[in-house]
Amino acid sequence: MITATEAKAAALADLGVTDSKGLVATGTTTDAVVIAATGNIQDGVIHPYAGTLSPLGQAIARTVYAGVTEAVENERRRKR
């Protein structure tokens, strides 16, 4: 969960998103992270760790960063 939270905060900072006081925004009070797992082991792959240096952590970080970036850019276009 920390990997996703860090990626979200990094994307917001890189995009220059600020709060009402002009400080770098790291999220909102409605932010949430959901983890869905079936418990099925496919192809014998188990991911006991998802830190930013692990393959799973890198995938999580890239996905969250891209999603936040897309959402912010869409919102900015909508407000124009």
All heavy atoms as a GROMACS GRO file, in nm:
protein
  572
    1MET      N    1   0.082  -0.118   0.000
    1MET     CA    2   0.000   0.000   0.000
    1MET      C    3   0.087   0.125   0.000
    1MET      O    4   0.050   0.222  -0.063
    1MET     CB    5  -0.094  -0.002   0.120
    1MET     CG    6  -0.178  -0.126   0.120
    1MET     SD    7  -0.350  -0.127   0.164
    1MET     CE    8  -0.400   0.018   0.231
    2ILE      N    9   0.198   0.119   0.068
    2ILE     CA   10   0.287   0.234   0.071
    2ILE      C   11   0.341   0.262  -0.069
    2ILE      O   12   0.354   0.378  -0.109
    2ILE     CB   13   0.403   0.213   0.171
    2ILE    CG1   14   0.348   0.207   0.314
    2ILE    CG2   15   0.508   0.322   0.159
    2ILE    CD1   16   0.277   0.331   0.360
    3THR      N   17   0.371   0.158  -0.145
    3THR     CA   18   0.422   0.175  -0.281
    3THR      C   19   0.323   0.255  -0.364
    3THR      O   20   0.360   0.348  -0.436
    3THR     CB   21   0.450   0.038  -0.345
    3THR    OG1   22   0.547  -0.031  -0.266
    3THR    CG2   23   0.502   0.052  -0.486
    4ALA      N   24   0.195   0.222  -0.355
    4ALA     CA   25   0.092   0.294  -0.430
    4ALA      C   26   0.079   0.438  -0.381
    4ALA      O   27   0.067   0.532  -0.461
    4ALA     CB   28  -0.042   0.221  -0.418
    5THR      N   29   0.083   0.456  -0.251
    5THR     CA   30   0.070   0.590  -0.193
    5THR      C   31   0.187   0.679  -0.235
    5THR      O   32   0.169   0.796  -0.269
    5THR     CB   33   0.062   0.581  -0.039
    5THR    OG1   34  -0.048   0.498  -0.005
    5THR    CG2   35   0.046   0.717   0.024
    6GLU      N   36   0.308   0.624  -0.233
    6GLU     CA   37   0.425   0.701  -0.274
    6GLU      C   38   0.418   0.738  -0.422
    6GLU      O   39   0.454   0.850  -0.459
    6GLU     CB   40   0.552   0.621  -0.245
    6GLU     CG   41   0.584   0.611  -0.098
    6GLU     CD   42   0.704   0.523  -0.069
    6GLU    OE1   43   0.749   0.448  -0.159
    6GLU    OE2   44   0.753   0.527   0.045
    7ALA      N   45   0.372   0.646  -0.505
    7ALA     CA   46   0.360   0.675  -0.649
    7ALA      C   47   0.257   0.785  -0.673
    7ALA      O   48   0.277   0.873  -0.758
    7ALA     CB   49   0.322   0.548  -0.725
    8LYS      N   50   0.147   0.781  -0.600
    8LYS     CA   51   0.043   0.884  -0.612
    8LYS      C   52   0.100   1.020  -0.573
    8LYS      O   53   0.084   1.119  -0.645
    8LYS     CB   54  -0.076   0.849  -0.525
    8LYS     CG   55  -0.184   0.958  -0.525
    8LYS     CD   56  -0.280   0.940  -0.411
    8LYS     CE   57  -0.207   0.958  -0.281
    8LYS     NZ   58  -0.284   0.962  -0.162
    9ALA      N   59   0.169   1.027  -0.461
    9ALA     CA   60   0.226   1.153  -0.414
    9ALA      C   61   0.331   1.205  -0.511
    9ALA      O   62   0.338   1.326  -0.538
    9ALA     CB   63   0.285   1.136  -0.275
   10ALA      N   64   0.411   1.115  -0.568
   10ALA     CA   65   0.513   1.156  -0.665
   10ALA      C   66   0.448   1.215  -0.790
   10ALA      O   67   0.494   1.318  -0.842
   10ALA     CB   68   0.601   1.038  -0.702
   11ALA      N   69   0.344   1.152  -0.840
   11ALA     CA   70   0.276   1.202  -0.959
   11ALA      C   71   0.216   1.340  -0.932
   11ALA      O   72   0.230   1.432  -1.014
   11ALA     CB   73   0.167   1.104  -1.004
   12LEU      N   74   0.150   1.355  -0.818
   12LEU     CA   75   0.090   1.485  -0.785
   12LEU      C   76   0.197   1.594  -0.776
   12LEU      O   77   0.178   1.705  -0.826
   12LEU     CB   78   0.011   1.476  -0.654
   12LEU     CG   79  -0.115   1.389  -0.659
   12LEU    CD1   80  -0.173   1.373  -0.518
   12LEU    CD2   81  -0.218   1.448  -0.753
   13ALA      N   82   0.310   1.562  -0.714
   13ALA     CA   83   0.419   1.659  -0.703
   13ALA      C   84   0.476   1.693  -0.840
   13ALA      O   85   0.496   1.810  -0.873
   13ALA     CB   86   0.529   1.605  -0.612
   14ASP      N   87   0.500   1.591  -0.923
   14ASP     CA   88   0.555   1.614  -1.057
   14ASP      C   89   0.461   1.697  -1.143
   14ASP      O   90   0.506   1.773  -1.230
   14ASP     CB   91   0.586   1.482  -1.126
   14ASP     CG   92   0.705   1.410  -1.065
   14ASP    OD1   93   0.776   1.469  -0.980
   14ASP    OD2   94   0.727   1.292  -1.101
   15LEU      N   95   0.331   1.684  -1.121
   15LEU     CA   96   0.232   1.760  -1.198
   15LEU      C   97   0.205   1.898  -1.139
   15LEU      O   98   0.128   1.976  -1.194
   15LEU     CB   99   0.101   1.680  -1.204
   15LEU     CG  100   0.109   1.552  -1.286
   15LEU    CD1  101  -0.010   1.462  -1.255
   15LEU    CD2  102   0.117   1.584  -1.434
   16GLY      N  103   0.268   1.928  -1.026
   16GLY     CA  104   0.252   2.059  -0.965
   16GLY      C  105   0.116   2.082  -0.901
   16GLY      O  106   0.070   2.195  -0.890
   17VAL      N  107   0.052   1.975  -0.855
   17VAL     CA  108  -0.078   1.987  -0.791
   17VAL      C  109  -0.057   2.042  -0.649
   17VAL      O  110   0.026   1.990  -0.574
   17VAL     CB  111  -0.151   1.850  -0.785
   17VAL    CG1  112  -0.283   1.862  -0.711
   17VAL    CG2  113  -0.173   1.797  -0.926
   18THR      N  114  -0.132   2.147  -0.616
   18THR     CA  115  -0.119   2.208  -0.484
   18THR      C  116  -0.253   2.214  -0.413
   18THR      O  117  -0.359   2.203  -0.475
   18THR     CB  118  -0.063   2.352  -0.497
   18THR    OG1  119  -0.150   2.429  -0.580
   18THR    CG2  120   0.078   2.351  -0.554
   19ASP      N  121  -0.245   2.234  -0.282
   19ASP     CA  122  -0.367   2.248  -0.203
   19ASP      C  123  -0.409   2.395  -0.200
   19ASP      O  124  -0.348   2.480  -0.265
   19ASP     CB  125  -0.349   2.189  -0.063
   19ASP     CG  126  -0.247   2.262   0.022
   19ASP    OD1  127  -0.205   2.375  -0.013
   19ASP    OD2  128  -0.208   2.207   0.127
   20SER      N  129  -0.512   2.424  -0.123
   20SER     CA  130  -0.565   2.561  -0.118
   20SER      C  131  -0.466   2.662  -0.061
   20SER      O  132  -0.481   2.782  -0.081
   20SER     CB  133  -0.694   2.563  -0.036
   20SER     OG  134  -0.669   2.521   0.096
   21LYS      N  135  -0.363   2.613   0.009
   21LYS     CA  136  -0.260   2.701   0.065
   21LYS      C  137  -0.138   2.712  -0.024
   21LYS      O  138  -0.040   2.776   0.011
   21LYS     CB  139  -0.220   2.651   0.204
   21LYS     CG  140  -0.333   2.657   0.305
   21LYS     CD  141  -0.288   2.602   0.438
   21LYS     CE  142  -0.407   2.601   0.534
   21LYS     NZ  143  -0.374   2.538   0.661
   22GLY      N  144  -0.141   2.643  -0.139
   22GLY     CA  145  -0.028   2.646  -0.231
   22GLY      C  146   0.080   2.544  -0.201
   22GLY      O  147   0.184   2.545  -0.265
   23LEU      N  148   0.054   2.457  -0.106
   23LEU     CA  149   0.150   2.352  -0.072
   23LEU      C  150   0.132   2.232  -0.165
   23LEU      O  151   0.022   2.208  -0.215
   23LEU     CB  152   0.133   2.308   0.073
   23LEU     CG  153   0.147   2.419   0.179
   23LEU    CD1  154   0.108   2.367   0.316
   23LEU    CD2  155   0.290   2.472   0.179
   24VAL      N  156   0.238   2.157  -0.185
   24VAL     CA  157   0.228   2.038  -0.270
   24VAL      C  158   0.125   1.943  -0.211
   24VAL      O  159   0.130   1.909  -0.094
   24VAL     CB  160   0.365   1.967  -0.281
   24VAL    CG1  161   0.351   1.836  -0.357
   24VAL    CG2  162   0.466   2.057  -0.350
   25ALA      N  163   0.029   1.904  -0.295
   25ALA     CA  164  -0.075   1.811  -0.250
   25ALA      C  165  -0.022   1.668  -0.259
   25ALA      O  166   0.048   1.632  -0.353
   25ALA     CB  167  -0.199   1.826  -0.338
   26THR      N  168  -0.056   1.589  -0.159
   26THR     CA  169  -0.016   1.448  -0.160
   26THR      C  170  -0.136   1.356  -0.173
   26THR      O  171  -0.122   1.235  -0.180
   26THR     CB  172   0.062   1.411  -0.033
   26THR    OG1  173  -0.020   1.440   0.081
   26THR    CG2  174   0.193   1.488  -0.024
   27GLY      N  175  -0.255   1.415  -0.176
   27GLY     CA  176  -0.377   1.337  -0.189
   27GLY      C  177  -0.494   1.414  -0.132
   27GLY      O  178  -0.484   1.533  -0.104
   28THR      N  179  -0.605   1.344  -0.117
   28THR     CA  180  -0.725   1.407  -0.061
   28THR      C  181  -0.779   1.318   0.050
   28THR      O  182  -0.734   1.205   0.069
   28THR     CB  183  -0.836   1.422  -0.168
   28THR    OG1  184  -0.883   1.292  -0.204
   28THR    CG2  185  -0.783   1.493  -0.292
   29THR      N  186  -0.879   1.368   0.119
   29THR     CA  187  -0.937   1.291   0.229
   29THR      C  188  -1.019   1.172   0.180
   29THR      O  189  -1.053   1.084   0.258
   29THR     CB  190  -1.028   1.379   0.316
   29THR    OG1  191  -1.129   1.438   0.232
   29THR    CG2  192  -0.948   1.490   0.383
   30THR      N  193  -1.046   1.168   0.051
   30THR     CA  194  -1.125   1.057  -0.004
   30THR      C  195  -1.040   0.954  -0.077
   30THR      O  196  -1.093   0.861  -0.137
   30THR     CB  197  -1.234   1.109  -0.100
   30THR    OG1  198  -1.170   1.180  -0.207
   30THR    CG2  199  -1.332   1.200  -0.028
   31ASP      N  200  -0.909   0.969  -0.075
   31ASP     CA  201  -0.821   0.871  -0.140
   31ASP      C  202  -0.836   0.734  -0.076
   31ASP      O  203  -0.857   0.723   0.045
   31ASP     CB  204  -0.674   0.913  -0.130
   31ASP     CG  205  -0.639   1.030  -0.219
   31ASP    OD1  206  -0.724   1.071  -0.298
   31ASP    OD2  207  -0.527   1.081  -0.208
   32ALA      N  208  -0.825   0.633  -0.158
   32ALA     CA  209  -0.833   0.496  -0.107
   32ALA      C  210  -0.748   0.404  -0.193
   32ALA      O  211  -0.726   0.431  -0.310
   32ALA     CB  212  -0.978   0.447  -0.107
   33VAL      N  213  -0.700   0.299  -0.132
   33VAL     CA  214  -0.626   0.195  -0.204
   33VAL      C  215  -0.697   0.064  -0.178
   33VAL      O  216  -0.729   0.032  -0.063
   33VAL     CB  217  -0.479   0.186  -0.155
   33VAL    CG1  218  -0.407   0.070  -0.221
   33VAL    CG2  219  -0.406   0.316  -0.182
   34VAL      N  220  -0.725  -0.009  -0.284
   34VAL     CA  221  -0.792  -0.138  -0.270
   34VAL      C  222  -0.699  -0.246  -0.325
   34VAL      O  223  -0.642  -0.230  -0.434
   34VAL     CB  224  -0.925  -0.141  -0.349
   34VAL    CG1  225  -0.989  -0.278  -0.343
   34VAL    CG2  226  -1.020  -0.035  -0.296
   35ILE      N  227  -0.683  -0.352  -0.252
   35ILE     CA  228  -0.604  -0.466  -0.297
   35ILE      C  229  -0.698  -0.584  -0.313
   35ILE      O  230  -0.768  -0.622  -0.218
   35ILE     CB  231  -0.492  -0.501  -0.199
   35ILE    CG1  232  -0.397  -0.382  -0.186
   35ILE    CG2  233  -0.419  -0.627  -0.242
   35ILE    CD1  234  -0.291  -0.398  -0.082
   36ALA      N  235  -0.702  -0.638  -0.433
   36ALA     CA  236  -0.787  -0.755  -0.460
   36ALA      C  237  -0.697  -0.872  -0.495
   36ALA      O  238  -0.613  -0.862  -0.583
   36ALA     CB  239  -0.883  -0.725  -0.574
   37ALA      N  240  -0.714  -0.981  -0.426
   37ALA     CA  241  -0.633  -1.100  -0.451
   37ALA      C  242  -0.720  -1.224  -0.439
   37ALA      O  243  -0.801  -1.235  -0.346
   37ALA     CB  244  -0.518  -1.108  -0.352
   38THR      N  245  -0.703  -1.314  -0.533
   38THR     CA  246  -0.785  -1.436  -0.532
   38THR      C  247  -0.728  -1.542  -0.440
   38THR      O  248  -0.801  -1.630  -0.397
   38THR     CB  249  -0.794  -1.496  -0.674
   38THR    OG1  250  -0.663  -1.536  -0.714
   38THR    CG2  251  -0.853  -1.396  -0.772
   39GLY      N  252  -0.600  -1.536  -0.416
   39GLY     CA  253  -0.536  -1.640  -0.336
   39GLY      C  254  -0.491  -1.757  -0.422
   39GLY      O  255  -0.426  -1.849  -0.374
   40ASN      N  256  -0.528  -1.755  -0.549
   40ASN     CA  257  -0.484  -1.860  -0.642
   40ASN      C  258  -0.340  -1.834  -0.684
   40ASN      O  259  -0.303  -1.722  -0.713
   40ASN     CB  260  -0.571  -1.863  -0.767
   40ASN     CG  261  -0.713  -1.907  -0.737
   40ASN    OD1  262  -0.736  -1.979  -0.641
   40ASN    ND2  263  -0.807  -1.862  -0.817
   41ILE      N  264  -0.261  -1.937  -0.685
   41ILE     CA  265  -0.123  -1.925  -0.730
   41ILE      C  266  -0.118  -1.975  -0.875
   41ILE      O  267  -0.142  -2.093  -0.901
   41ILE     CB  268  -0.027  -2.006  -0.642
   41ILE    CG1  269  -0.032  -1.954  -0.499
   41ILE    CG2  270   0.114  -1.998  -0.698
   41ILE    CD1  271   0.047  -2.037  -0.401
   42GLN      N  272  -0.092  -1.883  -0.966
   42GLN     CA  273  -0.084  -1.919  -1.107
   42GLN      C  274   0.062  -1.917  -1.150
   42GLN      O  275   0.137  -1.828  -1.115
   42GLN     CB  276  -0.165  -1.822  -1.192
   42GLN     CG  277  -0.313  -1.829  -1.162
   42GLN     CD  278  -0.393  -1.731  -1.246
   42GLN    OE1  279  -0.338  -1.641  -1.306
   42GLN    NE2  280  -0.523  -1.750  -1.250
   43ASP      N  281   0.099  -2.013  -1.227
   43ASP     CA  282   0.235  -2.023  -1.279
   43ASP      C  283   0.339  -2.031  -1.168
   43ASP      O  284   0.455  -2.000  -1.190
   43ASP     CB  285   0.268  -1.906  -1.372
   43ASP     CG  286   0.172  -1.896  -1.489
   43ASP    OD1  287   0.131  -2.002  -1.541
   43ASP    OD2  288   0.137  -1.783  -1.528
   44GLY      N  289   0.298  -2.070  -1.048
   44GLY     CA  290   0.391  -2.085  -0.938
   44GLY      C  291   0.452  -1.956  -0.889
   44GLY      O  292   0.554  -1.956  -0.821
   45VAL      N  293   0.392  -1.842  -0.921
   45VAL     CA  294   0.447  -1.712  -0.882
   45VAL      C  295   0.383  -1.665  -0.751
   45VAL      O  296   0.262  -1.656  -0.740
   45VAL     CB  297   0.422  -1.607  -0.992
   45VAL    CG1  298   0.474  -1.471  -0.949
   45VAL    CG2  299   0.488  -1.650  -1.122
   46ILE      N  300   0.468  -1.639  -0.654
   46ILE     CA  301   0.424  -1.584  -0.527
   46ILE      C  302   0.499  -1.453  -0.508
   46ILE      O  303   0.620  -1.445  -0.530
   46ILE     CB  304   0.456  -1.680  -0.411
   46ILE    CG1  305   0.380  -1.811  -0.430
   46ILE    CG2  306   0.422  -1.616  -0.278
   46ILE    CD1  307   0.417  -1.917  -0.329
   47HIS      N  308   0.426  -1.350  -0.468
   47HIS     CA  309   0.487  -1.218  -0.445
   47HIS      C  310   0.477  -1.185  -0.297
   47HIS      O  311   0.382  -1.122  -0.253
   47HIS     CB  312   0.415  -1.111  -0.528
   47HIS     CG  313   0.426  -1.131  -0.674
   47HIS    ND1  314   0.539  -1.100  -0.746
   47HIS    CD2  315   0.337  -1.181  -0.764
   47HIS    CE1  316   0.520  -1.129  -0.873
   47HIS    NE2  317   0.399  -1.179  -0.886
   48PRO      N  318   0.575  -1.227  -0.219
   48PRO     CA  319   0.569  -1.200  -0.075
   48PRO      C  320   0.602  -1.055  -0.039
   48PRO      O  321   0.581  -1.012   0.073
   48PRO     CB  322   0.674  -1.295  -0.017
   48PRO     CG  323   0.774  -1.308  -0.127
   48PRO     CD  324   0.693  -1.303  -0.255
   49TYR      N  325   0.650  -0.980  -0.136
   49TYR     CA  326   0.696  -0.843  -0.111
   49TYR      C  327   0.662  -0.759  -0.232
   49TYR      O  328   0.673  -0.804  -0.346
   49TYR     CB  329   0.848  -0.844  -0.086
   49TYR     CG  330   0.908  -0.709  -0.063
   49TYR    CD1  331   0.885  -0.641   0.056
   49TYR    CD2  332   0.988  -0.649  -0.159
   49TYR    CE1  333   0.940  -0.516   0.079
   49TYR    CE2  334   1.045  -0.524  -0.137
   49TYR     CZ  335   1.020  -0.458  -0.018
   49TYR     OH  336   1.074  -0.336   0.004
   50ALA      N  337   0.618  -0.634  -0.210
   50ALA     CA  338   0.583  -0.546  -0.321
   50ALA      C  339   0.645  -0.408  -0.304
   50ALA      O  340   0.587  -0.307  -0.340
   50ALA     CB  341   0.431  -0.536  -0.334
   51GLY      N  342   0.766  -0.405  -0.247
   51GLY     CA  343   0.838  -0.277  -0.234
   51GLY      C  344   0.879  -0.225  -0.371
   51GLY      O  345   0.874  -0.297  -0.471
   52THR      N  346   0.924  -0.102  -0.376
   52THR     CA  347   0.952  -0.037  -0.503
   52THR      C  348   1.065  -0.102  -0.583
   52THR      O  349   1.076  -0.078  -0.703
   52THR     CB  350   0.985   0.112  -0.483
   52THR    OG1  351   1.093   0.122  -0.389
   52THR    CG2  352   0.865   0.187  -0.430
   53LEU      N  353   1.148  -0.183  -0.522
   53LEU     CA  354   1.254  -0.249  -0.596
   53LEU      C  355   1.213  -0.386  -0.649
   53LEU      O  356   1.284  -0.446  -0.729
   53LEU     CB  357   1.380  -0.263  -0.511
   53LEU     CG  358   1.449  -0.132  -0.476
   53LEU    CD1  359   1.573  -0.156  -0.390
   53LEU    CD2  360   1.488  -0.055  -0.601
   54SER      N  361   1.099  -0.436  -0.605
   54SER     CA  362   1.052  -0.566  -0.653
   54SER      C  363   0.978  -0.549  -0.786
   54SER      O  364   0.927  -0.442  -0.816
   54SER     CB  365   0.959  -0.630  -0.550
   54SER     OG  366   0.834  -0.561  -0.548
   55PRO      N  367   0.973  -0.654  -0.868
   55PRO     CA  368   0.898  -0.645  -0.994
   55PRO      C  369   0.752  -0.606  -0.973
   55PRO      O  370   0.697  -0.523  -1.046
   55PRO     CB  371   0.911  -0.785  -1.054
   55PRO     CG  372   1.038  -0.840  -0.996
   55PRO     CD  373   1.044  -0.783  -0.858
   56LEU      N  374   0.687  -0.663  -0.873
   56LEU     CA  375   0.547  -0.629  -0.846
   56LEU      C  376   0.535  -0.484  -0.801
   56LEU      O  377   0.448  -0.410  -0.846
   56LEU     CB  378   0.488  -0.723  -0.742
   56LEU     CG  379   0.341  -0.696  -0.705
   56LEU    CD1  380   0.251  -0.704  -0.828
   56LEU    CD2  381   0.296  -0.794  -0.598
   57GLY      N  382   0.623  -0.442  -0.713
   57GLY     CA  383   0.621  -0.302  -0.666
   57GLY      C  384   0.643  -0.203  -0.778
   57GLY      O  385   0.577  -0.099  -0.785
   58GLN      N  386   0.734  -0.236  -0.868
   58GLN     CA  387   0.758  -0.148  -0.983
   58GLN      C  388   0.634  -0.139  -1.071
   58GLN      O  389   0.598  -0.030  -1.119
   58GLN     CB  390   0.878  -0.197  -1.063
   58GLN     CG  391   1.009  -0.177  -0.990
   58GLN     CD  392   1.127  -0.242  -1.062
   58GLN    OE1  393   1.112  -0.302  -1.167
   58GLN    NE2  394   1.245  -0.227  -1.004
   59ALA      N  395   0.567  -0.251  -1.091
   59ALA     CA  396   0.444  -0.251  -1.172
   59ALA      C  397   0.335  -0.168  -1.104
   59ALA      O  398   0.263  -0.093  -1.170
   59ALA     CB  399   0.398  -0.394  -1.196
   60ILE      N  400   0.322  -0.184  -0.973
   60ILE     CA  401   0.223  -0.106  -0.898
   60ILE      C  402   0.253   0.043  -0.911
   60ILE      O  403   0.165   0.124  -0.941
   60ILE     CB  404   0.220  -0.149  -0.750
   60ILE    CG1  405   0.161  -0.289  -0.736
   60ILE    CG2  406   0.142  -0.048  -0.665
   60ILE    CD1  407   0.179  -0.351  -0.599
   61ALA      N  408   0.378   0.080  -0.888
   61ALA     CA  409   0.416   0.221  -0.893
   61ALA      C  410   0.392   0.281  -1.031
   61ALA      O  411   0.337   0.390  -1.043
   61ALA     CB  412   0.563   0.237  -0.853
   62ARG      N  413   0.432   0.210  -1.136
   62ARG     CA  414   0.410   0.260  -1.273
   62ARG      C  415   0.262   0.277  -1.303
   62ARG      O  416   0.220   0.377  -1.362
   62ARG     CB  417   0.473   0.166  -1.376
   62ARG     CG  418   0.622   0.180  -1.393
   62ARG     CD  419   0.672   0.106  -1.517
   62ARG     NE  420   0.632  -0.033  -1.522
   62ARG     CZ  421   0.699  -0.134  -1.467
   62ARG    NH1  422   0.811  -0.110  -1.403
   62ARG    NH2  423   0.655  -0.258  -1.476
   63THR      N  424   0.183   0.181  -1.262
   63THR     CA  425   0.038   0.184  -1.289
   63THR      C  426  -0.029   0.299  -1.214
   63THR      O  427  -0.109   0.373  -1.272
   63THR     CB  428  -0.026   0.050  -1.252
   63THR    OG1  429   0.038  -0.054  -1.328
   63THR    CG2  430  -0.174   0.050  -1.280
   64VAL      N  431   0.002   0.314  -1.087
   64VAL     CA  432  -0.058   0.422  -1.008
   64VAL      C  433  -0.014   0.558  -1.062
   64VAL      O  434  -0.096   0.648  -1.080
   64VAL     CB  435  -0.024   0.407  -0.858
   64VAL    CG1  436  -0.063   0.532  -0.780
   64VAL    CG2  437  -0.090   0.284  -0.801
   65TYR      N  438   0.114   0.573  -1.090
   65TYR     CA  439   0.166   0.700  -1.140
   65TYR      C  440   0.096   0.737  -1.270
   65TYR      O  441   0.051   0.850  -1.289
   65TYR     CB  442   0.318   0.690  -1.160
   65TYR     CG  443   0.384   0.822  -1.191
   65TYR    CD1  444   0.445   0.895  -1.091
   65TYR    CD2  445   0.386   0.873  -1.320
   65TYR    CE1  446   0.506   1.017  -1.118
   65TYR    CE2  447   0.446   0.994  -1.348
   65TYR     CZ  448   0.506   1.066  -1.246
   65TYR     OH  449   0.566   1.187  -1.274
   66ALA      N  450   0.084   0.641  -1.361
   66ALA     CA  451   0.018   0.666  -1.490
   66ALA      C  452  -0.129   0.700  -1.470
   66ALA      O  453  -0.183   0.791  -1.535
   66ALA     CB  454   0.032   0.544  -1.581
   67GLY      N  455  -0.197   0.630  -1.381
   67GLY     CA  456  -0.338   0.656  -1.356
   67GLY      C  457  -0.363   0.793  -1.296
   67GLY      O  458  -0.456   0.864  -1.338
   68VAL      N  459  -0.282   0.831  -1.200
   68VAL     CA  460  -0.295   0.963  -1.138
   68VAL      C  461  -0.266   1.072  -1.241
   68VAL      O  462  -0.338   1.171  -1.251
   68VAL     CB  463  -0.203   0.977  -1.014
   68VAL    CG1  464  -0.198   1.121  -0.965
   68VAL    CG2  465  -0.249   0.885  -0.903
   69THR      N  466  -0.161   1.052  -1.320
   69THR     CA  467  -0.127   1.149  -1.423
   69THR      C  468  -0.242   1.167  -1.522
   69THR      O  469  -0.281   1.279  -1.555
   69THR     CB  470   0.001   1.106  -1.497
   69THR    OG1  471   0.109   1.102  -1.402
   69THR    CG2  472   0.038   1.202  -1.609
   70GLU      N  473  -0.298   1.057  -1.568
   70GLU     CA  474  -0.410   1.064  -1.662
   70GLU      C  475  -0.530   1.135  -1.600
   70GLU      O  476  -0.594   1.219  -1.664
   70GLU     CB  477  -0.449   0.924  -1.706
   70GLU     CG  478  -0.562   0.922  -1.806
   70GLU     CD  479  -0.598   0.783  -1.853
   70GLU    OE1  480  -0.525   0.686  -1.822
   70GLU    OE2  481  -0.701   0.770  -1.920
   71ALA      N  482  -0.560   1.103  -1.475
   71ALA     CA  483  -0.675   1.164  -1.408
   71ALA      C  484  -0.657   1.316  -1.392
   71ALA      O  485  -0.750   1.393  -1.418
   71ALA     CB  486  -0.698   1.099  -1.272
   72VAL      N  487  -0.539   1.358  -1.351
   72VAL     CA  488  -0.513   1.501  -1.332
   72VAL      C  489  -0.519   1.573  -1.467
   72VAL      O  490  -0.580   1.681  -1.478
   72VAL     CB  491  -0.378   1.525  -1.262
   72VAL    CG1  492  -0.338   1.672  -1.266
   72VAL    CG2  493  -0.383   1.475  -1.118
   73GLU      N  494  -0.458   1.515  -1.569
   73GLU     CA  495  -0.460   1.578  -1.701
   73GLU      C  496  -0.602   1.587  -1.756
   73GLU      O  497  -0.641   1.689  -1.814
   73GLU     CB  498  -0.368   1.504  -1.797
   73GLU     CG  499  -0.221   1.525  -1.763
   73GLU     CD  500  -0.126   1.439  -1.844
   73GLU    OE1  501  -0.172   1.344  -1.912
   73GLU    OE2  502  -0.005   1.466  -1.838
   74ASN      N  503  -0.682   1.482  -1.736
   74ASN     CA  504  -0.822   1.486  -1.780
   74ASN      C  505  -0.900   1.595  -1.708
   74ASN      O  506  -0.979   1.666  -1.768
   74ASN     CB  507  -0.890   1.350  -1.758
   74ASN     CG  508  -0.846   1.246  -1.857
   74ASN    OD1  509  -0.789   1.276  -1.961
   74ASN    ND2  510  -0.871   1.120  -1.824
   75GLU      N  511  -0.879   1.607  -1.578
   75GLU     CA  512  -0.947   1.709  -1.500
   75GLU      C  513  -0.906   1.850  -1.544
   75GLU      O  514  -0.990   1.940  -1.554
   75GLU     CB  515  -0.919   1.689  -1.351
   75GLU     CG  516  -0.987   1.789  -1.260
   75GLU     CD  517  -1.139   1.781  -1.260
   75GLU    OE1  518  -1.197   1.686  -1.317
   75GLU    OE2  519  -1.202   1.872  -1.203
   76ARG      N  520  -0.780   1.867  -1.572
   76ARG     CA  521  -0.732   1.997  -1.618
   76ARG      C  522  -0.794   2.033  -1.754
   76ARG      O  523  -0.832   2.147  -1.775
   76ARG     CB  524  -0.579   1.999  -1.625
   76ARG     CG  525  -0.516   2.006  -1.487
   76ARG     CD  526  -0.366   2.000  -1.494
   76ARG     NE  527  -0.308   2.023  -1.363
   76ARG     CZ  528  -0.180   2.002  -1.333
   76ARG    NH1  529  -0.097   1.960  -1.425
   76ARG    NH2  530  -0.136   2.024  -1.211
   77ARG      N  531  -0.802   1.937  -1.843
   77ARG     CA  532  -0.865   1.963  -1.974
   77ARG      C  533  -1.013   1.995  -1.957
   77ARG      O  534  -1.066   2.082  -2.024
   77ARG     CB  535  -0.849   1.840  -2.066
   77ARG     CG  536  -0.716   1.834  -2.137
   77ARG     CD  537  -0.716   1.731  -2.248
   77ARG     NE  538  -0.733   1.596  -2.201
   77ARG     CZ  539  -0.636   1.518  -2.155
   77ARG    NH1  540  -0.513   1.564  -2.149
   77ARG    NH2  541  -0.661   1.395  -2.116
   78ARG      N  542  -1.079   1.925  -1.867
   78ARG     CA  543  -1.221   1.947  -1.843
   78ARG      C  544  -1.248   2.088  -1.792
   78ARG      O  545  -1.349   2.149  -1.826
   78ARG     CB  546  -1.273   1.844  -1.741
   78ARG     CG  547  -1.423   1.844  -1.724
   78ARG     CD  548  -1.465   1.748  -1.614
   78ARG     NE  549  -1.428   1.792  -1.481
   78ARG     CZ  550  -1.489   1.890  -1.412
   78ARG    NH1  551  -1.589   1.954  -1.464
   78ARG    NH2  552  -1.448   1.920  -1.291
   79LYS      N  553  -1.159   2.141  -1.712
   79LYS     CA  554  -1.177   2.274  -1.653
   79LYS      C  555  -1.145   2.388  -1.748
   79LYS      O  556  -1.174   2.501  -1.718
   79LYS     CB  557  -1.093   2.287  -1.526
   79LYS     CG  558  -1.147   2.207  -1.410
   79LYS     CD  559  -1.068   2.233  -1.285
   79LYS     CE  560  -1.132   2.164  -1.166
   79LYS     NZ  561  -1.060   2.192  -1.042
   80ARG      N  562  -1.086   2.359  -1.861
   80ARG     CA  563  -1.048   2.466  -1.957
   80ARG      C  564  -1.169   2.521  -2.026
   80ARG      O  565  -1.269   2.474  -2.049
   80ARG     CB  566  -0.951   2.414  -2.061
   80ARG     CG  567  -0.814   2.395  -2.001
   80ARG     CD  568  -0.717   2.356  -2.110
   80ARG     NE  569  -0.603   2.294  -2.044
   80ARG     CZ  570  -0.522   2.208  -2.103
   80ARG    NH1  571  -0.540   2.175  -2.228
   80ARG    NH2  572  -0.422   2.159  -2.039
   0.00000   0.00000   0.00000
